[in-house]
Amino acid sequence: MFVDARYEKVRSGHRVVSQGVLVVSGVRDDGFREILAVEVADTESEATYQELFRSLKRRGLSGVELVVSDEHEGLKAAIARHFQGAAHQRCQVHYRRNLLGMVAAKGRKDLAEDLRGVFAAPNREMALGLASELADRWRARHPGVAEHLEERIEECLRCLAFPESHRRRIRTTNGLERFNQEIKRRTRVVRIFSNRGSCLRLVSALAVEQSEEWLTGRRYLDMGELLAGSRNEEREAEEVILAER
């Protein structure tokens, strides 16, 4: 499941306020994507995401194994409450942007190149090892960067527990952000919505169009690989239990 948000200007009484447009997409059991929910809210908050996830579960959403989003504490808390057992993947693009913003322009190219190596690692252990080396190299110049790497990088590596062919598509929210760019292109014409309902109607219509395009296009992920991996893990667990008896 992928969660992202953007903001639109909406008229409320005699004021123009910023409203959050929350969008949730998911990859189904058959490997196709669809937009699961669209909501317009006053702000991104834990309470807002709690209600959004409750609504999705009431409509039958289940079996969520991974949630991909940016770093939002309220969102993370809502994920932990409503999708217990699901991993949370912090969007690597958002993380990279935040980390590079901590250093001067002249140092960003080197840091970006090193960070690219961490994200390209074939497994979690190697990625954490490279991140540790990277933190050590930056500790003297930018202790904040080193601390950030040591404390936060693991949030970006949840995708490494999934099949290799899946990782490129589940490590960021880029796919959903492309849809948000389409929303921006269409709402730019409106500029200021007359009310929250008018904003929700337009975005919902765009979401329906996008879902239809995804569902009639190419399969996004081969879910058979994920199922096969789960069966292998179950078989290995059974063998360990039998060996201990």
PAZAPA-4460 file (N, C-alpha, C; in steps of 0.05 Angstrom, whole numbers, plus 32768, in hexadecimal, padded with zeros to 4 digits):
% residues 245
    n_x    n_y    n_z   ca_x   ca_y   ca_z    c_x    c_y    c_z   seq   type   mol
   8011   7FE8   8000   8000   8000   8000   8012   8019   8000     1      M     A
   800A   802D   7FF1   8019   8046   7FEF   8007   805D   7FF8     2      F     A
   8013   806F   8009   8004   8085   8013   8013   809F   800E     3      V     A
   8005   80B3   8003   8012   80CD   7FFE   7FFD   80E3   8000     4      D     A
   8007   80FB   8002   7FF4   8112   8005   7FFF   812B   7FF6     5      A     A
   7FED   813C   7FEF   7FF3   8156   7FE4   7FDF   816A   7FEF     6      R     A
   7FE3   8183   7FE9   7FD1   8197   7FF4   7FC5   81A9   7FDE     7      Y     A
   7FAC   81B0   7FE3   7F9D   81C0   7FD0   7F90   81D8   7FDF     8      E     A
   7F8C   81EE   7FD1   7F7E   8205   7FDD   7F60   8202   7FDA     9      K     A
   7F52   8205   7FF0   7F35   8202   7FF1   7F29   8219   8000    10      V     A
   7F13   8224   7FF5   7F05   823A   8002   7EF4   822F   8019    11      R     A
   7EF7   823B   8030   7EE7   8233   8048   7EDD   824D   8055    12      S     A
   7EC3   8251   8051   7EB7   826B   805A   7EC3   8282   804B    13      G     A
   7ECF   8294   805A   7EDC   82AC   804D   7EFA   82A9   804C    14      H     A
   7F04   8290   8050   7F20   828C   8050   7F28   8277   803B    15      R     A
   7F41   8278   8032   7F4C   8263   8021   7F60   8254   8032    16      V     A
   7F5B   823A   8035   7F6C   8229   8046   7F79   8213   8036    17      V     A
   7F8E   8208   8041   7F9C   81F1   8034   7F90   81D7   803F    18      S     A
   7F89   81C6   802D   7F7D   81AC   8034   7F8E   8195   802A    19      Q     A
   7F92   8181   803A   7FA1   816A   8032   7F91   8157   8022    20      G     A
   7F9C   814E   800B   7F90   813A   7FFA   7FA0   8120   7FFF    21      V     A
   7F94   810E   800D   7FA1   80F4   8014   7F99   80DF   8000    22      L     A
   7FAD   80D1   7FF5   7FA8   80BD   7FE0   7FB6   80A3   7FE9    23      V     A
   7FA7   808D   7FE7   7FB1   8073   7FED   7FAE   8060   7FD5    24      V     A
   7FC3   8054   7FCD   7FC2   8040   7FB7   7FCC   8025   7FC1    25      S     A
   7FC6   8010   7FB4   7FCE   7FF6   7FBC   7FD4   7FE3   7FA5    26      G     A
   7FE4   7FCF   7FAA   7FE8   7FBA   7F97   7FD8   7FA2   7FA0    27      V     A
   7FC6   7F98   7F8E   7FB4   7F83   7F95   7FC2   7F68   7F94    28      R     A
   7FB3   7F53   7F9C   7FBE   7F38   7F9B   7FC5   7F2F   7F7F    29      D     A
   7FB8   7F3B   7F6B   7FBE   7F33   7F4F   7FD5   7F44   7F43    30      D     A
   7FE1   7F56   7F53   7FF8   7F66   7F4A   7FF1   7F80   7F3D    31      G     A
   7FD7   7F86   7F3A   7FCF   7FA0   7F2E   7FCB   7FB5   7F44    32      F     A
   7FD0   7FCE   7F3C   7FCC   7FE4   7F4F   7FB0   7FF0   7F4C    33      R     A
   7FA7   7FFD   7F61   7F8F   800E   7F60   7F90   8022   7F76    34      E     A
   7F81   8038   7F72   7F7E   804C   7F87   7F6A   8042   7F9B    35      I     A
   7F71   8040   7FB4   7F60   8035   7FC8   7F4F   804A   7FD6    36      L     A
   7F5A   8062   7FD9   7F4B   8077   7FE8   7F56   8092   7FE1    37      A     A
   7F43   80A6   7FE2   7F4A   80C2   7FDF   7F3B   80D1   7FF5    38      V     A
   7F49   80E2   8003   7F3B   80F2   8019   7F46   810E   8019    39      E     A
   7F35   8121   801F   7F3D   813D   8022   7F3A   8144   8040    40      V     A
   7F4F   814D   804C   7F4E   8152   8069   7F5C   816C   8070    41      A     A
   7F56   8176   8088   7F62   8190   8090   7F80   818E   8092    42      D     A
   7F8A   8177   809A   7FA6   8174   809E   7FAE   8157   809D    43      T     A
   7FC8   8151   809A   7FD2   8136   809E   7FD7   8133   80BC    44      E     A
   7FC8   8120   80C8   7FCC   811B   80E4   7FC7   80FE   80EA    45      S     A
   7FCE   80F5   8101   7FC9   80D9   8108   7FAC   80D3   8108    46      E     A
   7F9B   80E5   8112   7F7E   80E1   8113   7F73   80DE   80F6    47      A     A
   7F7D   80EF   80E4   7F73   80EE   80C9   7F7A   80D3   80BC    48      T     A
   7F92   80CA   80BF   7F9A   80B1   80B3   7F8D   8099   80C1    49      Y     A
   7F88   809C   80DB   7F79   8087   80EA   7F5E   8083   80DD    50      Q     A
   7F4F   8098   80D8   7F35   8096   80CC   7F36   808C   80AF    51      E     A
   7F4A   8094   80A0   7F4D   808B   8085   7F52   806D   8085    52      L     A
   7F63   8063   8096   7F69   8046   8097   7F51   8036   80A1    53      F     A
   7F42   8041   80B5   7F2A   8034   80BE   7F16   8030   80A7    54      R     A
   7F14   8045   8097   7F01   8044   8080   7F0A   802E   806D    55      S     A
   7F24   802C   8067   7F2E   8018   8055   7F29   7FFC   8060    56      L     A
   7F2D   7FF8   807A   7F28   7FDE   8086   7F0B   7FD6   8086    57      K     A
   7EF9   7FEB   808A   7EDD   7FE5   8089   7ED4   7FDC   806D    58      R     A
   7EE2   7FE7   8059   7EDC   7FDF   803E   7EE9   7FC5   8036    59      R     A
   7EF8   7FB8   8048   7F02   7F9E   8042   7F20   7F9B   803E    60      G     A
   7F2F   7FB1   8041   7F4C   7FB0   803D   7F58   7F9E   8052    61      L     A
   7F69   7F8B   8049   7F77   7F79   805C   7F90   7F6F   804E    62      S     A
   7FA0   7F61   805D   7FB8   7F55   8052   7FCE   7F68   804A    63      G     A
   7FCF   7F80   8057   7FE3   7F93   8050   7FFE   7F8A   805C    64      V     A
   8012   7F87   804B   802D   7F7E   8054   8041   7F95   8055    65      E     A
   803D   7FAA   8045   8050   7FC0   8044   8041   7FDA   803F    66      L     A
   8048   7FEF   804E   803D   8009   8049   8055   801C   8042    67      V     A
   8053   8029   802B   8068   803B   8022   805E   8058   8024    68      V     A
   806E   8069   8032   8066   8084   8035   807E   8095   803C    69      S     A
   807A   80AF   803F   808F   80C0   8048   8090   80BE   8067    70      D     A
   80A1   80CE   8073   80A5   80CE   8090   8091   80E1   809D    71      E     A
   807B   80D6   80A7   8067   80E6   80B4   805F   80D7   80CE    72      H     A
   8065   80E3   80E5   8061   80D4   80FE   8044   80CB   8102    73      E     A
   8031   80DD   80FC   8015   80D5   80FF   800D   80BE   80ED    74      G     A
   8017   80BF   80D4   8012   80A9   80C2   801E   808F   80CB    75      L     A
   8037   8090   80D5   8044   8078   80DF   8035   806C   80F7    76      K     A
   802B   807D   8108   801C   8074   811F   8002   8066   8117    77      A     A
   7FF5   8072   8103   7FDC   8066   80F9   7FE1   804B   80EB    78      A     A
   7FF7   8049   80DC   7FFF   8030   80CF   8003   801A   80E5    79      I     A
   8012   8021   80F9   8018   800E   810E   7FFF   8004   811C    80      A     A
   7FEB   8015   811F   7FD3   800D   812C   7FC1   7FFD   811B    81      R     A
   7FBE   8004   8102   7FAA   7FF7   80F1   7FB5   7FE1   80DF    82      H     A
   7FCF   7FE0   80DB   7FDA   7FCB   80CA   7FF1   7FBD   80D9    83      F     A
   7FEA   7FB2   80F0   7FFE   7FA5   8101   800A   7F8D   80F1    84      Q     A
   8024   7F8C   80F2   8032   7F77   80E3   803C   7F80   80C8    85      G     A
   8031   7F96   80BE   803A   7FA0   80A4   8054   7FB0   80A8    86      A     A
   8066   7FAE   8095   807E   7FBE   8096   8079   7FDA   808B    87      A     A
   8089   7FED   8095   8087   8009   808A   80A0   8010   807C    88      H     A
   809E   8016   8063   80B4   801E   8052   80B4   803D   804F    89      Q     A
   80C8   804A   8059   80CB   8066   8055   80D4   806B   8039    90      R     A
   80C7   807D   802B   80CE   8083   800F   80EB   808C   800D    91      C     A
   80FB   807E   7FFD   8118   8084   7FFB   811D   809F   7FEE    92      Q     A
   810B   80A7   7FDD   810F   80C2   7FD0   810B   80D8   7FE4    93      V     A
   80F6   80D6   7FF5   80F2   80EA   800A   8109   80EA   801E    94      H     A
   8113   80D2   8025   8129   80D0   8038   8142   80DD   802C    95      Y     A
   8148   80D7   8013   8160   80E2   8006   815E   8101   8005    96      R     A
   8146   810B   7FFF   8142   8128   7FFD   8147   8135   8019    97      R     A
   813C   8128   802E   8140   8133   8049   815D   8133   8051    98      N     A
   816B   811C   804B   8187   811A   8054   8199   812E   8045    99      L     A
   8194   8130   802B   81A5   8142   801B   81A1   8160   8024   100      L     A
   8189   8165   802E   8183   8180   8037   8192   8188   8050   101      G     A
   819F   8174   805D   81AE   8179   8075   81CB   8182   8070   102      M     A
   81D4   8180   8057   81F0   8187   8050   81F1   819E   803C   103      V     A
   8208   81AA   803A   820B   81C0   8027   820B   81B5   800A   104      A     A
   8205   81C6   7FF7   8201   81BE   7FDB   821A   81AF   7FD1   105      A     A
   8232   81B7   7FD9   824A   81AB   7FCE   824E   818E   7FD7   106      K     A
   8241   8186   7FED   8245   816B   7FF7   822E   8158   7FEF   107      G     A
   821A   8163   7FE2   8202   8152   7FDC   8207   813D   7FC7   108      R     A
   8218   8143   7FB4   821D   812F   7F9F   822A   8116   7FAA   109      K     A
   823E   811A   7FBC   824C   8103   7FC8   8239   80F3   7FDA   110      D     A
   822A   8101   7FEA   8217   80F4   7FFC   8202   80E4   7FEC   111      L     A
   81F8   80F0   7FD7   81E4   80E3   7FC6   81EF   80C9   7FBA   112      A     A
   8207   80CA   7FB1   8214   80B3   7FA4   8217   809C   7FB9   113      E     A
   8220   80A4   7FD0   8224   8090   7FE6   8209   8084   7FEE   114      D     A
   81F5   8094   7FF0   81DA   808B   7FF8   81CE   8079   7FE3   115      L     A
   81D4   807F   7FCA   81CB   806D   7FB4   81D6   8051   7FB7   116      R     A
   81EF   804F   7FC0   81FB   8035   7FC5   81ED   8025   7FDB   117      G     A
   81E5   8033   7FF0   81D6   8026   8006   81BC   801B   7FFC   118      V     A
   81AD   802B   7FED   8193   8022   7FE3   8195   800C   7FCE   119      F     A
   81AC   800A   7FC1   81AF   7FF6   7FAC   81B9   7FDB   7FB7   120      A     A
   81BF   7FDA   7FD1   81C9   7FC2   7FDE   81B5   7FAB   7FDA   121      A     A
   81BF   7F92   7FD6   81AE   7F7B   7FD1   819F   7F70   7FE9   122      P     A
   81A8   7F78   8001   819B   7F6E   8019   819D   7F82   8030   123      N     A
   818E   7F7D   8045   818D   7F90   805B   81A8   7F92   8069   124      R     A
   81B5   7F7B   806E   81CE   7F7B   807D   81E3   7F8C   806E   125      E     A
   81E5   7F89   8054   81F9   7F98   8045   81F2   7FB6   8045   126      M     A
   81D8   7FBC   8042   81CF   7FD8   8042   81D6   7FE5   805C   127      A     A
   81D1   7FD8   8073   81D7   7FE3   808D   81F5   7FE7   8091   128      L     A
   8204   7FD4   8086   8222   7FD7   8088   822B   7FEF   8079   129      G     A
   8221   7FF3   8060   8229   800A   8050   8220   8024   805D   130      L     A
   8208   8024   8069   81FE   803B   8077   820F   8042   808F   131      A     A
   8218   802E   809D   822A   8033   80B4   8244   803F   80AB   132      S     A
   8250   8035   8096   8268   8041   808B   8264   805D   8082   133      E     A
   824D   8062   8076   8247   807D   806C   8244   8090   8084   134      L     A
   8237   8087   8099   8234   8098   80B1   824F   809F   80BD   135      A     A
   8261   808C   80BE   827C   8091   80C8   828B   80A6   80B8   136      D     A
   8288   80A5   809E   8296   80B8   808C   828B   80D4   8090   137      R     A
   8272   80D7   8097   8266   80F1   8099   8265   80FC   80B6   138      W     A
   826D   80EB   80C9   8269   80F3   80E5   8279   810C   80EC   139      R     A
   8291   810F   80E3   82A1   8126   80EA   8296   8140   80DE   140      A     A
   828F   813F   80C5   8285   8157   80B7   8268   815E   80BE   141      R     A
   8257   8149   80BF   823A   814D   80C4   8230   8137   80D7   142      H     A
   8234   813B   80F1   822A   8127   8104   820C   8122   8102   143      P     A
   81FD   8136   80F9   81E0   8133   80F6   81D9   811F   80E0   144      G     A
   81E9   811F   80CB   81E5   810C   80B5   81EB   80EF   80BF   145      V     A
   8201   80ED   80CE   8208   80D2   80D8   81F3   80C8   80EB   146      A     A
   81E8   80D9   80FC   81D3   80D1   810F   81BA   80C9   80FF   147      E     A
   81B3   80D8   80EB   819B   80D3   80DB   819E   80B7   80CE   148      H     A
   81B5   80B2   80C3   81BA   8098   80B5   81B7   8081   80C9   149      L     A
   81C3   8084   80E0   81C3   806F   80F4   81A7   8069   80FF   150      E     A
   8197   807E   8102   817D   807B   810F   8166   8077   80FB   151      E     A
   8169   8080   80E2   8151   8080   80D0   8154   8070   80B7   152      R     A
   816C   8068   80AF   8170   805B   8095   8161   8041   8093   153      I     A
   815F   8033   80AA   8152   8018   80A9   8135   801A   80A0   154      E     A
   8128   8031   80A5   810C   8035   809D   8109   8034   807E   155      E     A
   811F   8039   8071   811F   803A   8053   8126   801F   8047   156      C     A
   812B   800B   8058   8135   7FF1   804D   8122   7FDA   8051   157      L     A
   8109   7FE0   8058   80F5   7FCB   805B   80F0   7FBC   8041   158      R     A
   80F4   7FCA   802B   80EF   7FBD   8011   8102   7FA6   800B   159      C     A
   8118   7FA5   8019   812C   7F90   8014   8122   7F75   801E   160      L     A
   810D   7F74   802D   8101   7F5B   8036   80EE   7F4F   8021   161      A     A
   80EA   7F5D   800B   80D8   7F55   7FF6   80E7   7F4B   7FDE   162      F     A
   80DA   7F3D   7FCC   80E8   7F33   7FB4   80F7   7F4A   7FA5   163      P     A
   810E   7F43   7F9A   811F   7F56   7F8D   8111   7F65   7F77   164      E     A
   8100   7F57   7F68   80F2   7F64   7F52   80DD   7F78   7F5B   165      S     A
   80D5   7F77   7F75   80C2   7F8A   7F80   80CE   7FA3   7F8A   166      H     A
   80E8   7FA2   7F92   80F4   7FB7   7FA2   80F3   7FD3   7F94   167      R     A
   80F9   7FD3   7F7B   80FB   7FED   7F6D   80E0   7FFC   7F6E   168      R     A
   80CA   7FEC   7F6F   80B0   7FF9   7F6E   80A3   7FFD   7F89   169      R     A
   80AF   7FF2   7F9E   80A4   7FF6   7FB9   80B6   8006   7FCB   170      I     A
   80CC   8010   7FC1   80DF   801F   7FD2   80D8   803D   7FD4   171      R     A
   80C6   8046   7FC3   80BF   8063   7FC3   80A1   8065   7FBE   172      T     A
   8097   807E   7FC1   807B   8084   7FBA   8079   8091   7F9F   173      T     A
   808D   808D   7F8E   808F   809B   7F74   8076   8095   7F63   174      N     A
   806D   807C   7F63   8056   8076   7F52   803D   8086   7F5A   175      G     A
   8039   8089   7F74   8022   8098   7F7D   8026   80B6   7F79   176      L     A
   803F   80BF   7F7C   8045   80DB   7F78   8041   80E4   7F5B   177      E     A
   8044   80D1   7F49   803E   80D8   7F2D   8021   80DE   7F29   178      R     A
   8010   80CF   7F38   7FF4   80D4   7F38   7FEE   80F0   7F44   179      F     A
   7FFC   80F6   7F5A   7FF9   8110   7F66   8001   8127   7F54   180      N     A
   8015   8122   7F43   801C   8136   7F2F   8005   813B   7F1B   181      Q     A
   7FF7   8126   7F14   7FE0   8129   7F02   7FCA   8138   7F10   182      E     A
   7FC6   8133   7F2A   7FB3   8143   7F3A   7FBB   8161   7F39   183      I     A
   7FD5   8166   7F3D   7FDE   8182   7F3D   7FD9   818F   7F22   184      K     A
   7FDE   8180   7F0C   7FDA   818B   7EF1   7FBD   8193   7EED   185      R     A
   7FAA   8183   7EF8   7F8E   8188   7EF4   7F83   819D   7F07   186      R     A
   7F8D   819E   7F20   7F83   81B1   7F34   7F8F   81CC   7F30   187      T     A
   7FA6   81CE   7F22   7FB2   81E8   7F1D   7F9F   81FA   7F0E   188      R     A
   7F8E   81EF   7EFD   7F7B   81FE   7EEE   7F66   820A   7F01   189      V     A
   7F5E   81FB   7F15   7F49   8204   7F28   7F55   8219   7F3B   190      V     A
   7F6D   8215   7F44   7F7C   8226   7F57   7F70   8225   7F73   191      R     A
   7F57   822E   7F76   7F4A   822E   7F91   7F2F   8220   7F8E   192      I     A
   7F2B   820A   7F9D   7F12   81FC   7F9C   7EFD   820B   7FAD   193      F     A
   7EE4   820A   7FA4   7ECF   8218   7FB2   7EC9   820C   7FCD   194      S     A
   7ECE   81F2   7FD0   7ECA   81E5   7FEA   7ED8   81CA   7FE9   195      N     A
   7ED9   81BC   8000   7EE7   81A3   8002   7EDB   818E   7FF0   196      R     A
   7EC0   818E   7FED   7EB2   817A   7FDD   7EBA   817C   7FC0   197      G     A
   7EBE   8194   7FB5   7EC5   8197   7F99   7EE1   818C   7F94   198      S     A
   7EF3   8190   7FA8   7F0E   8185   7FA5   7F0D   8167   7FA6   199      C     A
   7EFE   815C   7FB8   7EFC   813F   7FBA   7EF0   8132   7FA1   200      L     A
   7EDC   813F   7F95   7ED0   8134   7F7D   7EE3   8133   7F65   201      R     A
   7EF3   8148   7F62   7F06   8148   7F4C   7F1C   8133   7F50   202      L     A
   7F27   8132   7F68   7F3D   811F   7F6D   7F32   8103   7F6B   203      V     A
   7F1A   80FE   7F75   7F0E   80E3   7F74   7F0A   80DA   7F57   204      S     A
   7F02   80ED   7F46   7EFE   80E6   7F29   7F19   80DF   7F1D   205      A     A
   7F2D   80EE   7F23   7F48   80E8   7F19   7F52   80CD   7F23   206      L     A
   7F4B   80C6   7F3C   7F53   80AD   7F48   7F46   8096   7F3A   207      A     A
   7F2D   8099   7F33   7F1F   8084   7F24   7F2C   8080   7F08   208      V     A
   7F32   8095   7EFB   7F40   8093   7EE1   7F5B   8085   7EE3   209      E     A
   7F6A   808C   7EF8   7F84   8080   7EFC   7F82   8063   7F02   210      Q     A
   7F6F   805B   7F13   7F6B   803F   7F1A   7F64   802F   7F02   211      S     A
   7F53   8039   7EF1   7F4B   802B   7ED9   7F63   8027   7EC6   212      E     A
   7F74   803C   7EC5   7F8C   8039   7EB4   7F9F   8024   7EBF   213      E     A
   7FA2   8024   7ED9   7FB4   8010   7EE5   7FA9   7FF4   7EE2   214      W     A
   7F8F   7FF0   7EE6   7F83   7FD6   7EE6   7F81   7FCA   7EC9   215      L     A
   7F82   7FDB   7EB5   7F81   7FD1   7E9A   7F9D   7FD1   7E8C   216      T     A
   7FB1   7FD9   7E9C   7FCC   7FDB   7E91   7FDC   7FC2   7E99   217      G     A
   7FF6   7FC7   7E9D   8008   7FB1   7EA3   8007   7FAB   7EC1   218      R     A
   800C   7F92   7EC8   800D   7F89   7EE4   8025   7F98   7EF1   219      R     A
   8021   7FA2   7F09   8035   7FB2   7F16   804A   7FA0   7F24   220      Y     A
   8041   7F8B   7F31   8053   7F79   7F3F   804A   7F5C   7F3A   221      L     A
   805E   7F4A   7F39   8058   7F2E   7F38   8055   7F24   7F55   222      D     A
   803C   7F22   7F5E   8037   7F1A   7F7A   803D   7EFD   7F7F   223      M     A
   8041   7EED   7F6A   8048   7ED1   7F6E   8063   7ECE   7F7B   224      G     A
   8075   7EE1   7F76   8090   7EE0   7F82   808D   7EE5   7FA0   225      E     A
   807C   7EF7   7FA8   8078   7EFD   7FC4   806B   7EE5   7FD3   226      L     A
   8058   7ED8   7FC5   804B   7EC0   7FD1   805F   7EAA   7FD4   227      L     A
   8070   7EA6   7FBF   8084   7E91   7FC0   8098   7E96   7FD7   228      A     A
   809F   7EAF   7FDB   80B1   7EB6   7FF1   80A5   7EB0   800C   229      G     A
   808B   7EB6   800F   807D   7EB1   8028   807C   7E93   802E   230      S     A
   8077   7E83   8019   8077   7E66   801C   8091   7E5B   8025   231      R     A
   80A7   7E66   8019   80C2   7E5D   8020   80C8   7E63   803D   232      N     A
   80BF   7E7B   8047   80C4   7E82   8062   80B4   7E70   8075   233      E     A
   809C   7E69   806E   808C   7E57   807E   8099   7E3B   807F   234      E     A
   80A3   7E32   8069   80AF   7E18   8068   80C9   7E17   8079   235      R     A
   80D9   7E2D   8077   80F1   7E2F   8087   80EB   7E2F   80A5   236      E     A
   80D5   7E3D   80AC   80CD   7E3F   80C8   80C4   7E23   80D2   237      A     A
   80B6   7E15   80C1   80AD   7DFA   80C9   80C5   7DE7   80CD   238      E     A
   80D9   7DEA   80BB   80F1   7DD9   80BD   8100   7DDF   80D7   239      E     A
   8102   7DF8   80DF   810F   7E00   80F8   8101   7DF3   810F   240      V     A
   80E6   7DF5   810F   80D6   7DEA   8125   80DA   7DCC   8127   241      I     A
   80DA   7DBE   8110   80DD   7DA1   8110   80F9   7D99   811A   242      L     A
   810D   7DAA   8113   8128   7DA4   811B   812C   7DA7   8139   243      A     A
   811D   7DB9   8145   811F   7DBE   8161   8111   7DA9   8173   244      E     A
   80FF   7D9A   8166   80F0   7D85   8176   8102   7D6D   817B   245      R     A
***
